[in-house]
Amino acid sequence: MADVVNLNERRKRRDREQRKTEAEAKRILFGRTKAEKQKQEKERSADVRKLDGARRERADKDRD
């Protein structure tokens, strides 16, 4: 004979696990110190400057 399964318990367990994984992801994303955020922003702006410096202008703009 099969075991009786309470679907409400299963659903609640599934929802709890899902919320737990979302919380872990948000802790990683938003749980940084101010210094870490500033460091990442400096690195991002340096990357943007580097890419903008290497950008070539389109030939169409030179002719106008």
mmCIF file of the N, C-alpha and C atoms, coordinates in Angstrom:
data_MODEL
# 
_entry.id   MODEL 
# 
loop_
_atom_site.group_PDB 
_atom_site.id 
_atom_site.type_symbol 
_atom_site.label_atom_id 
_atom_site.label_alt_id 
_atom_site.label_comp_id 
_atom_site.label_asym_id 
_atom_site.label_entity_id 
_atom_site.label_seq_id 
_atom_site.pdbx_PDB_ins_code 
_atom_site.Cartn_x 
_atom_site.Cartn_y 
_atom_site.Cartn_z 
_atom_site.occupancy 
_atom_site.B_iso_or_equiv 
_atom_site.pdbx_formal_charge 
_atom_site.auth_seq_id 
_atom_site.auth_comp_id 
_atom_site.auth_asym_id 
_atom_site.auth_atom_id 
_atom_site.pdbx_PDB_model_num 
ATOM 1   N N  . MET A 1 1  ? 0.844  -1.174 0.000   1.00 0.00 ? 1  MET A N  1 
ATOM 2   C CA . MET A 1 1  ? 0.000  0.000  0.000   1.00 0.00 ? 1  MET A CA 1 
ATOM 3   C C  . MET A 1 1  ? 0.896  1.247  0.000   1.00 0.00 ? 1  MET A C  1 
ATOM 4   N N  . ALA A 1 2  ? 0.483  2.262  -0.710  1.00 0.00 ? 2  ALA A N  1 
ATOM 5   C CA . ALA A 1 2  ? 1.265  3.490  -0.863  1.00 0.00 ? 2  ALA A CA 1 
ATOM 6   C C  . ALA A 1 2  ? 1.134  4.368  0.375   1.00 0.00 ? 2  ALA A C  1 
ATOM 7   N N  . ASP A 1 3  ? 2.158  5.178  0.585   1.00 0.00 ? 3  ASP A N  1 
ATOM 8   C CA . ASP A 1 3  ? 2.122  6.125  1.697   1.00 0.00 ? 3  ASP A CA 1 
ATOM 9   C C  . ASP A 1 3  ? 1.212  7.294  1.329   1.00 0.00 ? 3  ASP A C  1 
ATOM 10  N N  . VAL A 1 4  ? 0.559  7.822  2.343   1.00 0.00 ? 4  VAL A N  1 
ATOM 11  C CA . VAL A 1 4  ? -0.303 8.979  2.138   1.00 0.00 ? 4  VAL A CA 1 
ATOM 12  C C  . VAL A 1 4  ? 0.582  10.219 2.111   1.00 0.00 ? 4  VAL A C  1 
ATOM 13  N N  . VAL A 1 5  ? 0.349  11.063 1.111   1.00 0.00 ? 5  VAL A N  1 
ATOM 14  C CA . VAL A 1 5  ? 1.145  12.276 0.950   1.00 0.00 ? 5  VAL A CA 1 
ATOM 15  C C  . VAL A 1 5  ? 0.246  13.479 1.147   1.00 0.00 ? 5  VAL A C  1 
ATOM 16  N N  . ASN A 1 6  ? 0.669  14.376 2.023   1.00 0.00 ? 6  ASN A N  1 
ATOM 17  C CA . ASN A 1 6  ? -0.077 15.605 2.244   1.00 0.00 ? 6  ASN A CA 1 
ATOM 18  C C  . ASN A 1 6  ? 0.441  16.643 1.247   1.00 0.00 ? 6  ASN A C  1 
ATOM 19  N N  . LEU A 1 7  ? -0.392 16.977 0.270   1.00 0.00 ? 7  LEU A N  1 
ATOM 20  C CA . LEU A 1 7  ? 0.020  17.898 -0.781  1.00 0.00 ? 7  LEU A CA 1 
ATOM 21  C C  . LEU A 1 7  ? 0.267  19.308 -0.267  1.00 0.00 ? 7  LEU A C  1 
ATOM 22  N N  . ASN A 1 8  ? -0.462 19.702 0.755   1.00 0.00 ? 8  ASN A N  1 
ATOM 23  C CA . ASN A 1 8  ? -0.237 21.034 1.332   1.00 0.00 ? 8  ASN A CA 1 
ATOM 24  C C  . ASN A 1 8  ? 1.162  21.133 1.931   1.00 0.00 ? 8  ASN A C  1 
ATOM 25  N N  . GLU A 1 9  ? 1.596  20.107 2.626   1.00 0.00 ? 9  GLU A N  1 
ATOM 26  C CA . GLU A 1 9  ? 2.944  20.109 3.194   1.00 0.00 ? 9  GLU A CA 1 
ATOM 27  C C  . GLU A 1 9  ? 3.992  20.169 2.101   1.00 0.00 ? 9  GLU A C  1 
ATOM 28  N N  . ARG A 1 10 ? 3.788  19.403 1.044   1.00 0.00 ? 10 ARG A N  1 
ATOM 29  C CA . ARG A 1 10 ? 4.741  19.398 -0.075  1.00 0.00 ? 10 ARG A CA 1 
ATOM 30  C C  . ARG A 1 10 ? 4.818  20.778 -0.727  1.00 0.00 ? 10 ARG A C  1 
ATOM 31  N N  . ARG A 1 11 ? 3.654  21.388 -0.940  1.00 0.00 ? 11 ARG A N  1 
ATOM 32  C CA . ARG A 1 11 ? 3.618  22.708 -1.563  1.00 0.00 ? 11 ARG A CA 1 
ATOM 33  C C  . ARG A 1 11 ? 4.316  23.739 -0.683  1.00 0.00 ? 11 ARG A C  1 
ATOM 34  N N  . LYS A 1 12 ? 4.031  23.697 0.609   1.00 0.00 ? 12 LYS A N  1 
ATOM 35  C CA . LYS A 1 12 ? 4.657  24.641 1.527   1.00 0.00 ? 12 LYS A CA 1 
ATOM 36  C C  . LYS A 1 12 ? 6.164  24.431 1.599   1.00 0.00 ? 12 LYS A C  1 
ATOM 37  N N  . ARG A 1 13 ? 6.609  23.184 1.602   1.00 0.00 ? 13 ARG A N  1 
ATOM 38  C CA . ARG A 1 13 ? 8.040  22.877 1.635   1.00 0.00 ? 13 ARG A CA 1 
ATOM 39  C C  . ARG A 1 13 ? 8.717  23.407 0.371   1.00 0.00 ? 13 ARG A C  1 
ATOM 40  N N  . ARG A 1 14 ? 8.060  23.185 -0.788  1.00 0.00 ? 14 ARG A N  1 
ATOM 41  C CA . ARG A 1 14 ? 8.606  23.666 -2.053  1.00 0.00 ? 14 ARG A CA 1 
ATOM 42  C C  . ARG A 1 14 ? 8.725  25.194 -2.044  1.00 0.00 ? 14 ARG A C  1 
ATOM 43  N N  . ASP A 1 15 ? 7.684  25.871 -1.557  1.00 0.00 ? 15 ASP A N  1 
ATOM 44  C CA . ASP A 1 15 ? 7.689  27.330 -1.505  1.00 0.00 ? 15 ASP A CA 1 
ATOM 45  C C  . ASP A 1 15 ? 8.767  27.849 -0.560  1.00 0.00 ? 15 ASP A C  1 
ATOM 46  N N  . ARG A 1 16 ? 8.948  27.184 0.582   1.00 0.00 ? 16 ARG A N  1 
ATOM 47  C CA . ARG A 1 16 ? 9.992  27.583 1.527   1.00 0.00 ? 16 ARG A CA 1 
ATOM 48  C C  . ARG A 1 16 ? 11.376 27.475 0.897   1.00 0.00 ? 16 ARG A C  1 
ATOM 49  N N  . GLU A 1 17 ? 11.615 26.377 0.206   1.00 0.00 ? 17 GLU A N  1 
ATOM 50  C CA . GLU A 1 17 ? 12.911 26.176 -0.454  1.00 0.00 ? 17 GLU A CA 1 
ATOM 51  C C  . GLU A 1 17 ? 13.146 27.226 -1.533  1.00 0.00 ? 17 GLU A C  1 
ATOM 52  N N  . GLN A 1 18 ? 12.106 27.562 -2.266  1.00 0.00 ? 18 GLN A N  1 
ATOM 53  C CA . GLN A 1 18 ? 12.234 28.574 -3.309  1.00 0.00 ? 18 GLN A CA 1 
ATOM 54  C C  . GLN A 1 18 ? 12.560 29.936 -2.702  1.00 0.00 ? 18 GLN A C  1 
ATOM 55  N N  . ARG A 1 19 ? 11.875 30.295 -1.634  1.00 0.00 ? 19 ARG A N  1 
ATOM 56  C CA . ARG A 1 19 ? 12.163 31.572 -0.973  1.00 0.00 ? 19 ARG A CA 1 
ATOM 57  C C  . ARG A 1 19 ? 13.575 31.590 -0.416  1.00 0.00 ? 19 ARG A C  1 
ATOM 58  N N  . LYS A 1 20 ? 14.021 30.446 0.084   1.00 0.00 ? 20 LYS A N  1 
ATOM 59  C CA . LYS A 1 20 ? 15.368 30.354 0.635   1.00 0.00 ? 20 LYS A CA 1 
ATOM 60  C C  . LYS A 1 20 ? 16.422 30.587 -0.448  1.00 0.00 ? 20 LYS A C  1 
ATOM 61  N N  . THR A 1 21 ? 16.256 29.978 -1.607  1.00 0.00 ? 21 THR A N  1 
ATOM 62  C CA . THR A 1 21 ? 17.232 30.175 -2.680  1.00 0.00 ? 21 THR A CA 1 
ATOM 63  C C  . THR A 1 21 ? 17.203 31.609 -3.199  1.00 0.00 ? 21 THR A C  1 
ATOM 64  N N  . GLU A 1 22 ? 16.015 32.217 -3.276  1.00 0.00 ? 22 GLU A N  1 
ATOM 65  C CA . GLU A 1 22 ? 15.928 33.620 -3.687  1.00 0.00 ? 22 GLU A CA 1 
ATOM 66  C C  . GLU A 1 22 ? 16.626 34.525 -2.676  1.00 0.00 ? 22 GLU A C  1 
ATOM 67  N N  . ALA A 1 23 ? 16.452 34.237 -1.405  1.00 0.00 ? 23 ALA A N  1 
ATOM 68  C CA . ALA A 1 23 ? 17.084 35.044 -0.363  1.00 0.00 ? 23 ALA A CA 1 
ATOM 69  C C  . ALA A 1 23 ? 18.604 34.938 -0.446  1.00 0.00 ? 23 ALA A C  1 
ATOM 70  N N  . GLU A 1 24 ? 19.117 33.747 -0.718  1.00 0.00 ? 24 GLU A N  1 
ATOM 71  C CA . GLU A 1 24 ? 20.559 33.577 -0.855  1.00 0.00 ? 24 GLU A CA 1 
ATOM 72  C C  . GLU A 1 24 ? 21.093 34.388 -2.028  1.00 0.00 ? 24 GLU A C  1 
ATOM 73  N N  . ALA A 1 25 ? 20.373 34.381 -3.133  1.00 0.00 ? 25 ALA A N  1 
ATOM 74  C CA . ALA A 1 25 ? 20.806 35.138 -4.305  1.00 0.00 ? 25 ALA A CA 1 
ATOM 75  C C  . ALA A 1 25 ? 20.789 36.637 -4.015  1.00 0.00 ? 25 ALA A C  1 
ATOM 76  N N  . LYS A 1 26 ? 19.765 37.103 -3.317  1.00 0.00 ? 26 LYS A N  1 
ATOM 77  C CA . LYS A 1 26 ? 19.683 38.530 -2.989  1.00 0.00 ? 26 LYS A CA 1 
ATOM 78  C C  . LYS A 1 26 ? 20.755 38.935 -1.986  1.00 0.00 ? 26 LYS A C  1 
ATOM 79  N N  . ARG A 1 27 ? 21.109 38.031 -1.059  1.00 0.00 ? 27 ARG A N  1 
ATOM 80  C CA . ARG A 1 27 ? 22.189 38.340 -0.120  1.00 0.00 ? 27 ARG A CA 1 
ATOM 81  C C  . ARG A 1 27 ? 23.488 38.561 -0.862  1.00 0.00 ? 27 ARG A C  1 
ATOM 82  N N  . ILE A 1 28 ? 23.724 37.750 -1.876  1.00 0.00 ? 28 ILE A N  1 
ATOM 83  C CA . ILE A 1 28 ? 24.942 37.897 -2.667  1.00 0.00 ? 28 ILE A CA 1 
ATOM 84  C C  . ILE A 1 28 ? 24.905 39.195 -3.457  1.00 0.00 ? 28 ILE A C  1 
ATOM 85  N N  . LEU A 1 29 ? 23.765 39.496 -4.046  1.00 0.00 ? 29 LEU A N  1 
ATOM 86  C CA . LEU A 1 29 ? 23.641 40.663 -4.903  1.00 0.00 ? 29 LEU A CA 1 
ATOM 87  C C  . LEU A 1 29 ? 23.652 41.963 -4.104  1.00 0.00 ? 29 LEU A C  1 
ATOM 88  N N  . PHE A 1 30 ? 22.900 42.040 -3.025  1.00 0.00 ? 30 PHE A N  1 
ATOM 89  C CA . PHE A 1 30 ? 22.736 43.284 -2.301  1.00 0.00 ? 30 PHE A CA 1 
ATOM 90  C C  . PHE A 1 30 ? 23.504 43.336 -0.983  1.00 0.00 ? 30 PHE A C  1 
ATOM 91  N N  . GLY A 1 31 ? 24.028 42.253 -0.537  1.00 0.00 ? 31 GLY A N  1 
ATOM 92  C CA . GLY A 1 31 ? 24.675 42.207 0.765   1.00 0.00 ? 31 GLY A CA 1 
ATOM 93  C C  . GLY A 1 31 ? 26.153 42.529 0.708   1.00 0.00 ? 31 GLY A C  1 
ATOM 94  N N  . ARG A 1 32 ? 26.484 43.629 0.047   1.00 0.00 ? 32 ARG A N  1 
ATOM 95  C CA . ARG A 1 32 ? 27.885 44.018 -0.064  1.00 0.00 ? 32 ARG A CA 1 
ATOM 96  C C  . ARG A 1 32 ? 28.133 45.250 0.785   1.00 0.00 ? 32 ARG A C  1 
ATOM 97  N N  . THR A 1 33 ? 29.376 45.423 1.194   1.00 0.00 ? 33 THR A N  1 
ATOM 98  C CA . THR A 1 33 ? 29.722 46.598 1.965   1.00 0.00 ? 33 THR A CA 1 
ATOM 99  C C  . THR A 1 33 ? 29.842 47.800 1.039   1.00 0.00 ? 33 THR A C  1 
ATOM 100 N N  . LYS A 1 34 ? 29.881 48.973 1.622   1.00 0.00 ? 34 LYS A N  1 
ATOM 101 C CA . LYS A 1 34 ? 29.994 50.198 0.838   1.00 0.00 ? 34 LYS A CA 1 
ATOM 102 C C  . LYS A 1 34 ? 31.302 50.213 0.051   1.00 0.00 ? 34 LYS A C  1 
ATOM 103 N N  . ALA A 1 35 ? 32.362 49.751 0.680   1.00 0.00 ? 35 ALA A N  1 
ATOM 104 C CA . ALA A 1 35 ? 33.668 49.715 0.004   1.00 0.00 ? 35 ALA A CA 1 
ATOM 105 C C  . ALA A 1 35 ? 33.643 48.779 -1.196  1.00 0.00 ? 35 ALA A C  1 
ATOM 106 N N  . GLU A 1 36 ? 32.975 47.642 -1.050  1.00 0.00 ? 36 GLU A N  1 
ATOM 107 C CA . GLU A 1 36 ? 32.869 46.702 -2.171  1.00 0.00 ? 36 GLU A CA 1 
ATOM 108 C C  . GLU A 1 36 ? 32.074 47.309 -3.322  1.00 0.00 ? 36 GLU A C  1 
ATOM 109 N N  . LYS A 1 37 ? 31.001 48.024 -2.989  1.00 0.00 ? 37 LYS A N  1 
ATOM 110 C CA . LYS A 1 37 ? 30.194 48.672 -4.023  1.00 0.00 ? 37 LYS A CA 1 
ATOM 111 C C  . LYS A 1 37 ? 31.003 49.748 -4.743  1.00 0.00 ? 37 LYS A C  1 
ATOM 112 N N  . GLN A 1 38 ? 31.761 50.547 -3.983  1.00 0.00 ? 38 GLN A N  1 
ATOM 113 C CA . GLN A 1 38 ? 32.566 51.600 -4.596  1.00 0.00 ? 38 GLN A CA 1 
ATOM 114 C C  . GLN A 1 38 ? 33.662 51.013 -5.480  1.00 0.00 ? 38 GLN A C  1 
ATOM 115 N N  . LYS A 1 39 ? 34.276 49.938 -5.019  1.00 0.00 ? 39 LYS A N  1 
ATOM 116 C CA . LYS A 1 39 ? 35.321 49.287 -5.810  1.00 0.00 ? 39 LYS A CA 1 
ATOM 117 C C  . LYS A 1 39 ? 34.749 48.770 -7.126  1.00 0.00 ? 39 LYS A C  1 
ATOM 118 N N  . GLN A 1 40 ? 33.602 48.124 -7.071  1.00 0.00 ? 40 GLN A N  1 
ATOM 119 C CA . GLN A 1 40 ? 32.987 47.597 -8.281  1.00 0.00 ? 40 GLN A CA 1 
ATOM 120 C C  . GLN A 1 40 ? 32.600 48.730 -9.226  1.00 0.00 ? 40 GLN A C  1 
ATOM 121 N N  . GLU A 1 41 ? 32.095 49.833 -8.698  1.00 0.00 ? 41 GLU A N  1 
ATOM 122 C CA . GLU A 1 41 ? 31.717 50.969 -9.539  1.00 0.00 ? 41 GLU A CA 1 
ATOM 123 C C  . GLU A 1 41 ? 32.944 51.583 -10.217 1.00 0.00 ? 41 GLU A C  1 
ATOM 124 N N  . LYS A 1 42 ? 34.060 51.671 -9.492  1.00 0.00 ? 42 LYS A N  1 
ATOM 125 C CA . LYS A 1 42 ? 35.298 52.186 -10.093 1.00 0.00 ? 42 LYS A CA 1 
ATOM 126 C C  . LYS A 1 42 ? 35.775 51.266 -11.206 1.00 0.00 ? 42 LYS A C  1 
ATOM 127 N N  . GLU A 1 43 ? 35.715 49.968 -10.976 1.00 0.00 ? 43 GLU A N  1 
ATOM 128 C CA . GLU A 1 43 ? 36.138 49.014 -12.006 1.00 0.00 ? 43 GLU A CA 1 
ATOM 129 C C  . GLU A 1 43 ? 35.229 49.112 -13.223 1.00 0.00 ? 43 GLU A C  1 
ATOM 130 N N  . ARG A 1 44 ? 33.940 49.249 -12.996 1.00 0.00 ? 44 ARG A N  1 
ATOM 131 C CA . ARG A 1 44 ? 32.993 49.350 -14.107 1.00 0.00 ? 44 ARG A CA 1 
ATOM 132 C C  . ARG A 1 44 ? 33.238 50.615 -14.916 1.00 0.00 ? 44 ARG A C  1 
ATOM 133 N N  . SER A 1 45 ? 33.458 51.753 -14.233 1.00 0.00 ? 45 SER A N  1 
ATOM 134 C CA . SER A 1 45 ? 33.692 53.000 -14.961 1.00 0.00 ? 45 SER A CA 1 
ATOM 135 C C  . SER A 1 45 ? 35.022 52.952 -15.710 1.00 0.00 ? 45 SER A C  1 
ATOM 136 N N  . ALA A 1 46 ? 36.026 52.283 -15.157 1.00 0.00 ? 46 ALA A N  1 
ATOM 137 C CA . ALA A 1 46 ? 37.303 52.132 -15.855 1.00 0.00 ? 46 ALA A CA 1 
ATOM 138 C C  . ALA A 1 46 ? 37.125 51.292 -17.112 1.00 0.00 ? 46 ALA A C  1 
ATOM 139 N N  . ASP A 1 47 ? 36.322 50.256 -17.022 1.00 0.00 ? 47 ASP A N  1 
ATOM 140 C CA . ASP A 1 47 ? 36.055 49.426 -18.198 1.00 0.00 ? 47 ASP A CA 1 
ATOM 141 C C  . ASP A 1 47 ? 35.339 50.225 -19.281 1.00 0.00 ? 47 ASP A C  1 
ATOM 142 N N  . VAL A 1 48 ? 34.378 51.049 -18.872 1.00 0.00 ? 48 VAL A N  1 
ATOM 143 C CA . VAL A 1 48 ? 33.638 51.863 -19.835 1.00 0.00 ? 48 VAL A CA 1 
ATOM 144 C C  . VAL A 1 48 ? 34.575 52.855 -20.511 1.00 0.00 ? 48 VAL A C  1 
ATOM 145 N N  . ARG A 1 49 ? 35.422 53.508 -19.724 1.00 0.00 ? 49 ARG A N  1 
ATOM 146 C CA . ARG A 1 49 ? 36.378 54.457 -20.305 1.00 0.00 ? 49 ARG A CA 1 
ATOM 147 C C  . ARG A 1 49 ? 37.319 53.760 -21.279 1.00 0.00 ? 49 ARG A C  1 
ATOM 148 N N  . LYS A 1 50 ? 37.764 52.571 -20.915 1.00 0.00 ? 50 LYS A N  1 
ATOM 149 C CA . LYS A 1 50 ? 38.673 51.826 -21.778 1.00 0.00 ? 50 LYS A CA 1 
ATOM 150 C C  . LYS A 1 50 ? 37.987 51.467 -23.102 1.00 0.00 ? 50 LYS A C  1 
ATOM 151 N N  . LEU A 1 51 ? 36.745 51.012 -23.021 1.00 0.00 ? 51 LEU A N  1 
ATOM 152 C CA . LEU A 1 51 ? 36.013 50.674 -24.240 1.00 0.00 ? 51 LEU A CA 1 
ATOM 153 C C  . LEU A 1 51 ? 35.720 51.908 -25.082 1.00 0.00 ? 51 LEU A C  1 
ATOM 154 N N  . ASP A 1 52 ? 35.340 53.008 -24.431 1.00 0.00 ? 52 ASP A N  1 
ATOM 155 C CA . ASP A 1 52 ? 35.055 54.234 -25.178 1.00 0.00 ? 52 ASP A CA 1 
ATOM 156 C C  . ASP A 1 52 ? 36.318 54.773 -25.843 1.00 0.00 ? 52 ASP A C  1 
ATOM 157 N N  . GLY A 1 53 ? 37.440 54.604 -25.195 1.00 0.00 ? 53 GLY A N  1 
ATOM 158 C CA . GLY A 1 53 ? 38.702 55.066 -25.770 1.00 0.00 ? 53 GLY A CA 1 
ATOM 159 C C  . GLY A 1 53 ? 39.101 54.248 -26.983 1.00 0.00 ? 53 GLY A C  1 
ATOM 160 N N  . ALA A 1 54 ? 38.689 53.015 -27.052 1.00 0.00 ? 54 ALA A N  1 
ATOM 161 C CA . ALA A 1 54 ? 39.051 52.144 -28.160 1.00 0.00 ? 54 ALA A CA 1 
ATOM 162 C C  . ALA A 1 54 ? 38.008 52.182 -29.275 1.00 0.00 ? 54 ALA A C  1 
ATOM 163 N N  . ARG A 1 55 ? 36.931 52.914 -29.074 1.00 0.00 ? 55 ARG A N  1 
ATOM 164 C CA . ARG A 1 55 ? 35.845 52.952 -30.054 1.00 0.00 ? 55 ARG A CA 1 
ATOM 165 C C  . ARG A 1 55 ? 36.273 53.752 -31.286 1.00 0.00 ? 55 ARG A C  1 
ATOM 166 N N  . ARG A 1 56 ? 35.926 53.222 -32.412 1.00 0.00 ? 56 ARG A N  1 
ATOM 167 C CA . ARG A 1 56 ? 36.197 53.928 -33.667 1.00 0.00 ? 56 ARG A CA 1 
ATOM 168 C C  . ARG A 1 56 ? 34.919 54.608 -34.116 1.00 0.00 ? 56 ARG A C  1 
ATOM 169 N N  . GLU A 1 57 ? 35.074 55.765 -34.708 1.00 0.00 ? 57 GLU A N  1 
ATOM 170 C CA . GLU A 1 57 ? 33.925 56.495 -35.218 1.00 0.00 ? 57 GLU A CA 1 
ATOM 171 C C  . GLU A 1 57 ? 33.486 55.888 -36.539 1.00 0.00 ? 57 GLU A C  1 
ATOM 172 N N  . ARG A 1 58 ? 32.210 56.002 -36.803 1.00 0.00 ? 58 ARG A N  1 
ATOM 173 C CA . ARG A 1 58 ? 31.688 55.488 -38.066 1.00 0.00 ? 58 ARG A CA 1 
ATOM 174 C C  . ARG A 1 58 ? 32.066 56.423 -39.201 1.00 0.00 ? 58 ARG A C  1 
ATOM 175 N N  . ALA A 1 59 ? 32.287 55.865 -40.383 1.00 0.00 ? 59 ALA A N  1 
ATOM 176 C CA . ALA A 1 59 ? 32.669 56.656 -41.550 1.00 0.00 ? 59 ALA A CA 1 
ATOM 177 C C  . ALA A 1 59 ? 31.538 57.588 -41.972 1.00 0.00 ? 59 ALA A C  1 
ATOM 178 N N  . ASP A 1 60 ? 30.275 57.222 -41.733 1.00 0.00 ? 60 ASP A N  1 
ATOM 179 C CA . ASP A 1 60 ? 29.135 58.040 -42.118 1.00 0.00 ? 60 ASP A CA 1 
ATOM 180 C C  . ASP A 1 60 ? 29.138 59.382 -41.400 1.00 0.00 ? 60 ASP A C  1 
ATOM 181 N N  . LYS A 1 61 ? 29.557 59.401 -40.154 1.00 0.00 ? 61 LYS A N  1 
ATOM 182 C CA . LYS A 1 61 ? 29.566 60.643 -39.380 1.00 0.00 ? 61 LYS A CA 1 
ATOM 183 C C  . LYS A 1 61 ? 30.646 61.583 -39.867 1.00 0.00 ? 61 LYS A C  1 
ATOM 184 N N  . ASP A 1 62 ? 31.759 61.053 -40.364 1.00 0.00 ? 62 ASP A N  1 
ATOM 185 C CA . ASP A 1 62 ? 32.853 61.891 -40.841 1.00 0.00 ? 62 ASP A CA 1 
ATOM 186 C C  . ASP A 1 62 ? 32.472 62.642 -42.111 1.00 0.00 ? 62 ASP A C  1 
ATOM 187 N N  . ARG A 1 63 ? 31.593 62.103 -42.903 1.00 0.00 ? 63 ARG A N  1 
ATOM 188 C CA . ARG A 1 63 ? 31.212 62.708 -44.179 1.00 0.00 ? 63 ARG A CA 1 
ATOM 189 C C  . ARG A 1 63 ? 30.191 63.811 -44.030 1.00 0.00 ? 63 ARG A C  1 
ATOM 190 N N  . ASP A 1 64 ? 29.482 63.869 -42.913 1.00 0.00 ? 64 ASP A N  1 
ATOM 191 C CA . ASP A 1 64 ? 28.432 64.893 -42.735 1.00 0.00 ? 64 ASP A CA 1 
ATOM 192 C C  . ASP A 1 64 ? 28.980 66.236 -42.424 1.00 0.00 ? 64 ASP A C  1 
# 
